[in-house]
Amino acid sequence: MMTYNDYFFGGMHLIWWIIWMILLFWIFFTPYDVPGQRKRKNSPLEILQKEFAAGHLTIEEYQERKLILEKDAVVSNS
């Protein structure tokens, strides 16, 4: 005699559980960008660091601009 539990976890219901698990995994764990999703913008200091790392700035230019950005950050936070 087949009980409800045997029917629920076997047969077509098992296939639907597997399909739902695959669908949920695909939705939540794929590394693709979602269209319309807001991305965190880089701060001016992060942009400056990337420019320096790319070799577009000398050490003097980097330090001068960094000092200016840090002063602006302190003034805006006060």
Secondary structure, DSSP 8 states (H G I E B T S, - for coil): ---HHHHHHSTHHHHHHHHHHHHHHHHHH-----TT-------HHHHHHHHHHTT-S-HHHHHHHHHHHHHHHHHHH-
